[in-house]
Amino acid sequence: MRVGSEHYRSIWTEGDGRRVRIIDQTRLPHEFVVVTLADLEDAARAISDMLVRGAPLIGATAAYGFCLGLAAGTSDADLDRIGSRLVRCRPTAVNLRWAVQRMDGILRGLPGHERQDAAWREAAAICEEDVATNEAIGRHGVELIRAAWEDRGRREPVRILTHCNAGWLATVDWGTALAPVYRAVQEDIPVHVWVDETRPRNQGAGLTAWELAAAGIGHHLLVDNAGGHLMQNGQVDLCIVGTDRTTAAGDVCNKIGTYLKALAARDNQVPFYVALPGSTIDWQVEDGRQIPIEERDQDEVLYVPGRRDDGRLDRVRIAPDATPAVNPAFDVTPARLVTGLITERGVCPASRQGLLDLYPEQR
């Protein structure tokens, strides 16, 4: 995607291909800052502190973190050390574990002196595959937007509600939930996006809105509790969100607040779709209640960062000093509330059979 006139991915390499660069997403939307990941600890902190976020991008960053970690040693013990450090960073997004296992599986059978080169090749391959996967999600998902546009007589923009950020900043490029939106614009299908601010970290306000504004796509920012009102009044044609982990039975785990949007959509007969790459499916888990839900620092709830009118960045407390907060980062939307799953292989029902029809190798 483009920032101004320049094309960016959310993670890339420079120089000899072994200098890893990322966009520091904690500084958006007020500052665009690129930082270098110099070693394993830099990659781990980038994931834990959410300089990078979004399941596919977490996986890509973990892959490059693996490469950086090998600079300190390439033995089997080093593989164990690197993998253990990375998988502890965040517990919910399954792409983190997926990427670590893929890197370990490629490297474990190689001689130590071959492991560094092989790791860098594999991490680059993971990134290229992610771009192609997300572009395919866009191709399949745009047909849902096209159908909604035809239902509106090809006269009015399709009104899409999304939650959190599942755009190109959450992946290496294109995004998951926003990939069909970007594709629709390319195909001259008019769209308007309702953007949940997505408390407590405001990733809709800070990231999704920033992406859409940069792309010139019509949108409005909503407080999180306004979506149901819009649905009741016929102002939402469909919802598309992302997911950090999808169970083998079709339950989806996404940013906290997604479940409430799915309930409102069901009550108002608004289609509710979830966009995801196959790497986000956890074939080892059936019931979404088995997914570990990350509990983050209470300060994310108690404080709000922003930019003052004079341009200075600041952080203010919004609750009484004596008030504590609880901060679950994700919730689970049961498959019964999901109209369909948009994957790189097509759209399917949110069910075990639906997923197996697209991924028969998992039978």
C-alpha positions as CSV (number, residue, x, y, z in Angstrom):
1,M,0.0,0.0,0.0
2,R,1.1,3.6,-0.3
3,V,2.0,6.2,2.2
4,G,2.1,9.4,0.2
5,S,3.7,8.6,-3.1
6,E,5.8,5.7,-1.7
7,H,4.8,2.0,-1.6
8,Y,5.3,0.3,1.8
9,R,4.8,-3.1,3.3
10,S,4.4,-3.4,7.0
11,I,7.7,-5.3,7.3
12,W,10.6,-5.5,4.9
13,T,14.4,-5.9,4.6
14,E,17.0,-3.5,3.3
15,G,20.7,-3.5,2.4
16,D,21.9,-7.1,2.1
17,G,18.4,-8.4,2.9
18,R,19.2,-8.9,6.5
19,R,18.3,-5.5,7.9
20,V,14.7,-5.8,9.1
21,R,12.5,-2.7,9.1
22,I,9.0,-2.2,10.5
23,I,6.5,0.7,10.8
24,D,6.0,1.5,14.5
25,Q,2.2,1.3,14.7
26,T,2.2,2.7,18.3
27,R,3.1,6.1,16.8
28,L,0.3,6.2,14.2
29,P,-1.8,8.1,13.2
30,H,0.1,11.1,14.4
31,E,3.7,10.1,13.5
32,F,5.0,7.8,10.7
33,V,8.1,6.2,12.2
34,V,10.2,3.4,10.7
35,V,12.4,1.4,13.1
36,T,15.0,-1.3,12.7
37,L,14.8,-4.7,14.4
38,A,18.4,-5.5,15.3
39,D,18.1,-8.7,17.2
40,L,15.8,-11.3,18.7
41,E,14.8,-9.1,21.6
42,D,13.9,-6.2,19.3
43,A,11.5,-8.6,17.4
44,A,10.1,-9.9,20.6
45,R,9.4,-6.5,22.0
46,A,7.9,-5.3,18.8
47,I,5.4,-8.1,19.1
48,S,4.7,-7.8,22.8
49,D,4.5,-4.0,22.8
50,M,2.4,-4.0,19.6
51,L,4.7,-2.0,17.4
52,V,3.5,-4.7,15.1
53,R,0.1,-6.4,15.5
54,G,-2.4,-8.4,13.5
55,A,-2.1,-12.1,13.3
56,P,-0.4,-12.4,9.9
57,L,2.1,-9.6,10.7
58,I,2.9,-11.1,14.1
59,G,3.7,-14.3,12.2
60,A,6.0,-12.6,9.7
61,T,7.8,-10.6,12.5
62,A,8.3,-13.9,14.4
63,A,9.9,-15.4,11.3
64,Y,12.3,-12.6,11.0
65,G,12.9,-12.7,14.7
66,F,14.0,-16.3,14.2
67,C,16.5,-15.1,11.7
68,L,17.8,-12.4,13.9
69,G,18.1,-14.8,16.8
70,L,20.4,-17.2,14.9
71,A,23.1,-14.5,14.9
72,A,23.8,-15.6,18.5
73,G,24.0,-19.3,17.6
74,T,22.6,-21.9,15.3
75,S,22.6,-25.1,17.4
76,D,19.4,-27.1,18.2
77,A,19.6,-25.5,21.6
78,D,19.5,-22.1,20.0
79,L,16.4,-23.1,17.9
80,D,14.7,-24.1,21.2
81,R,15.8,-20.8,22.8
82,I,14.6,-18.6,19.9
83,G,11.3,-20.4,19.5
84,S,10.5,-20.4,23.3
85,R,11.2,-16.6,23.5
86,L,9.0,-15.8,20.5
87,V,5.9,-17.9,21.4
88,R,5.7,-16.2,24.8
89,C,5.2,-12.8,23.3
90,R,1.5,-13.0,22.8
91,P,-0.8,-16.0,23.5
92,T,-3.9,-15.5,21.3
93,A,-2.8,-15.1,17.7
94,V,-2.1,-18.5,16.3
95,N,0.1,-17.2,13.5
96,L,2.8,-16.6,16.0
97,R,3.0,-20.3,16.9
98,W,2.5,-21.3,13.2
99,A,5.4,-19.2,12.0
100,V,7.7,-20.4,14.8
101,Q,6.9,-24.0,14.1
102,R,7.4,-23.5,10.3
103,M,10.8,-21.9,10.8
104,D,11.9,-24.6,13.3
105,G,10.7,-27.4,11.0
106,I,12.7,-26.0,8.1
107,L,15.9,-25.5,10.1
108,R,15.9,-28.4,12.4
109,G,17.1,-30.9,9.8
110,L,19.9,-28.7,8.4
111,P,23.5,-28.5,9.4
112,G,24.2,-25.5,11.7
113,H,26.2,-23.6,9.0
114,E,23.3,-23.7,6.6
115,R,20.6,-22.5,9.0
116,Q,21.1,-18.7,8.8
117,D,20.8,-18.5,5.0
118,A,17.8,-21.0,5.0
119,A,16.1,-18.9,7.7
120,W,16.3,-15.7,5.8
121,R,14.9,-17.4,2.7
122,E,12.0,-18.9,4.6
123,A,11.1,-15.7,6.3
124,A,11.0,-13.9,3.0
125,A,8.9,-16.7,1.6
126,I,6.4,-16.4,4.5
127,C,6.1,-12.7,3.7
128,E,5.5,-13.2,-0.1
129,E,3.0,-15.9,0.6
130,D,1.1,-13.6,3.0
131,V,0.8,-10.9,0.3
132,A,-0.5,-13.4,-2.3
133,T,-2.9,-14.9,0.3
134,N,-4.4,-11.5,1.3
135,E,-4.7,-10.4,-2.3
136,A,-6.7,-13.7,-2.9
137,I,-8.9,-12.9,0.1
138,G,-9.7,-9.6,-1.6
139,R,-10.6,-11.3,-4.8
140,H,-13.1,-13.6,-3.1
141,G,-14.4,-11.0,-0.7
142,V,-15.1,-8.3,-3.3
143,E,-17.8,-10.5,-4.8
144,L,-19.8,-10.1,-1.6
145,I,-19.5,-6.4,-1.8
146,R,-20.4,-6.5,-5.5
147,A,-23.6,-8.5,-4.7
148,A,-24.5,-5.9,-2.0
149,W,-23.9,-3.1,-4.5
150,E,-26.2,-4.8,-7.0
151,D,-28.9,-5.2,-4.3
152,R,-28.7,-1.4,-3.9
153,G,-29.3,-1.0,-7.6
154,R,-25.7,0.0,-8.3
155,R,-26.6,3.5,-7.2
156,E,-25.4,4.0,-3.6
157,P,-22.1,3.0,-1.9
158,V,-22.0,-0.3,-0.1
159,R,-21.8,0.5,3.7
160,I,-19.4,-1.8,5.5
161,L,-18.8,-1.9,9.2
162,T,-15.4,-3.2,10.5
163,H,-13.9,-3.6,13.9
164,C,-10.3,-3.1,15.0
165,N,-7.7,-3.0,12.2
166,A,-7.5,-5.8,9.6
167,G,-6.0,-3.7,6.9
168,W,-2.5,-3.8,5.3
169,L,-1.0,-2.7,8.6
170,A,-2.2,-6.0,10.2
171,T,-0.5,-8.1,7.5
172,V,2.5,-7.8,5.2
173,D,0.3,-6.1,2.6
174,W,-3.3,-5.8,1.5
175,G,-4.9,-6.9,4.8
176,T,-7.7,-9.4,5.5
177,A,-11.0,-7.7,6.2
178,L,-10.0,-4.6,4.3
179,A,-8.6,-6.5,1.3
180,P,-12.1,-6.8,-0.3
181,V,-12.6,-3.0,0.3
182,Y,-9.4,-2.1,-1.4
183,R,-10.3,-4.5,-4.3
184,A,-13.8,-3.0,-4.6
185,V,-12.2,0.5,-5.0
186,Q,-9.9,-0.9,-7.7
187,E,-13.0,-2.3,-9.5
188,D,-15.0,1.0,-9.2
189,I,-17.5,-0.3,-6.7
190,P,-18.4,2.6,-4.4
191,V,-18.0,1.8,-0.7
192,H,-18.3,3.7,2.6
193,V,-16.7,2.2,5.7
194,W,-18.0,2.6,9.3
195,V,-14.8,2.4,11.5
196,D,-15.2,1.3,15.1
197,E,-12.7,3.2,17.2
198,T,-12.0,-0.1,19.0
199,R,-11.2,0.8,22.5
200,P,-9.0,0.4,24.5
201,R,-6.1,0.8,22.1
202,N,-8.2,2.6,19.4
203,Q,-6.8,0.6,16.5
204,G,-9.7,1.5,14.4
205,A,-9.3,5.2,15.0
206,G,-5.6,5.2,14.8
207,L,-4.9,2.6,12.1
208,T,-8.0,1.7,10.0
209,A,-9.1,5.3,9.7
210,W,-5.5,6.3,8.8
211,E,-5.3,3.6,6.1
212,L,-8.6,4.6,4.6
213,A,-7.8,8.3,4.6
214,A,-4.5,7.6,2.9
215,A,-6.3,5.6,0.2
216,G,-9.0,8.2,-0.3
217,I,-11.8,5.8,0.7
218,G,-14.9,7.3,2.3
219,H,-15.3,6.5,6.0
220,H,-16.6,7.7,9.3
221,L,-15.3,6.9,12.8
222,L,-17.8,5.5,15.3
223,V,-17.7,5.0,19.0
224,D,-17.7,1.3,19.6
225,N,-21.3,1.2,20.9
226,A,-22.8,3.0,17.8
227,G,-22.7,0.0,15.4
228,G,-25.9,-1.5,16.7
229,H,-27.8,1.7,16.3
230,L,-26.7,2.0,12.6
231,M,-27.7,-1.6,12.0
232,Q,-31.2,-0.9,13.5
233,N,-31.6,2.0,11.2
234,G,-30.6,0.2,8.0
235,Q,-27.3,2.0,7.6
236,V,-25.0,-1.1,7.4
237,D,-25.1,-3.5,4.4
238,L,-22.5,-5.9,5.8
239,C,-19.9,-6.4,8.4
240,I,-16.4,-7.6,7.7
241,V,-13.9,-8.2,10.5
242,G,-10.6,-10.1,10.9
243,T,-9.6,-12.8,13.3
244,D,-6.5,-13.7,15.3
245,R,-7.5,-17.4,15.7
246,T,-10.3,-19.4,14.1
247,T,-11.2,-22.8,15.5
248,A,-11.7,-26.0,13.4
249,A,-15.4,-25.6,14.0
250,G,-15.6,-22.0,12.8
251,D,-15.6,-20.0,16.1
252,V,-13.6,-16.8,15.6
253,C,-11.4,-14.9,18.1
254,N,-10.9,-11.2,17.3
255,K,-10.4,-7.9,19.1
256,I,-12.6,-7.4,22.1
257,G,-16.0,-6.1,21.1
258,T,-16.4,-8.2,18.0
259,Y,-18.9,-10.6,19.7
260,L,-21.2,-7.7,20.4
261,K,-21.1,-6.5,16.8
262,A,-22.0,-10.1,15.7
263,L,-24.9,-10.2,18.1
264,A,-26.2,-6.9,16.7
265,A,-25.8,-8.0,13.2
266,R,-27.7,-11.2,13.8
267,D,-30.6,-9.3,15.5
268,N,-30.8,-6.9,12.5
269,Q,-30.2,-9.5,9.7
270,V,-27.0,-7.9,8.6
271,P,-24.5,-10.3,7.1
272,F,-21.4,-10.8,9.3
273,Y,-18.3,-12.0,7.6
274,V,-14.8,-12.8,8.9
275,A,-11.8,-12.6,6.7
276,L,-8.7,-14.8,7.4
277,P,-5.8,-16.7,5.9
278,G,-5.6,-20.4,6.3
279,S,-2.6,-19.9,8.7
280,T,-5.0,-18.4,11.2
281,I,-7.1,-21.6,11.5
282,D,-6.2,-23.6,14.6
283,W,-7.1,-27.2,13.6
284,Q,-6.2,-28.4,17.1
285,V,-9.1,-26.5,18.8
286,E,-12.8,-27.0,18.3
287,D,-14.4,-24.8,20.8
288,G,-13.6,-21.1,20.9
289,R,-13.8,-21.1,24.7
290,Q,-10.5,-23.1,24.7
291,I,-8.6,-20.2,23.1
292,P,-6.4,-18.4,25.6
293,I,-7.5,-14.7,25.9
294,E,-4.6,-12.3,26.4
295,E,-5.0,-10.0,29.4
296,R,-3.1,-6.7,28.8
297,D,-1.9,-4.0,31.0
298,Q,-4.7,-2.0,32.7
299,D,-3.1,1.3,31.7
300,E,-4.4,0.7,28.1
301,V,-7.9,1.2,29.6
302,L,-7.1,3.9,32.2
303,Y,-5.2,6.2,29.9
304,V,-5.8,7.5,26.4
305,P,-2.9,8.8,24.1
306,G,-3.5,11.5,21.6
307,R,-2.4,14.8,20.0
308,R,-3.1,18.1,21.5
309,D,-4.4,21.0,19.4
310,D,-0.9,22.5,19.5
311,G,0.6,19.3,18.0
312,R,2.1,17.9,21.1
313,L,1.6,14.2,21.8
314,D,0.3,13.4,25.2
315,R,-1.4,10.7,27.4
316,V,-4.2,11.5,29.8
317,R,-5.9,9.4,32.5
318,I,-9.7,9.1,32.1
319,A,-10.6,7.2,35.4
320,P,-10.2,8.0,39.1
321,D,-6.8,7.3,40.5
322,A,-8.2,4.6,42.8
323,T,-10.0,2.8,40.0
324,P,-8.4,-0.4,38.5
325,A,-9.3,-1.8,35.1
326,V,-9.5,-5.2,33.5
327,N,-8.3,-5.5,29.9
328,P,-9.1,-8.7,28.0
329,A,-7.7,-8.1,24.5
330,F,-10.0,-10.5,22.6
331,D,-13.4,-12.1,22.6
332,V,-14.8,-15.2,20.8
333,T,-17.7,-15.0,18.4
334,P,-19.4,-18.4,18.0
335,A,-19.7,-19.8,14.5
336,R,-23.5,-19.6,14.7
337,L,-23.3,-15.8,14.5
338,V,-20.9,-15.8,11.5
339,T,-22.5,-15.6,8.0
340,G,-19.3,-16.9,6.3
341,L,-15.5,-17.1,6.4
342,I,-13.6,-15.3,3.6
343,T,-10.3,-17.1,2.9
344,E,-7.7,-17.2,0.2
345,R,-9.4,-20.3,-1.1
346,G,-12.9,-18.9,-1.2
347,V,-15.9,-18.2,1.0
348,C,-17.3,-21.0,3.2
349,P,-19.8,-21.5,6.0
350,A,-18.3,-21.1,9.5
351,S,-18.3,-24.8,10.3
352,R,-15.9,-27.7,10.4
353,Q,-17.4,-29.0,7.1
354,G,-17.2,-25.6,5.5
355,L,-13.5,-25.3,6.3
356,L,-12.7,-28.9,5.4
357,D,-14.3,-28.3,2.0
358,L,-11.7,-25.6,1.4
359,Y,-8.8,-27.3,3.2
360,P,-9.3,-31.0,2.5
361,E,-5.7,-31.8,3.4
362,Q,-6.7,-31.3,7.1
363,R,-9.1,-34.2,7.1
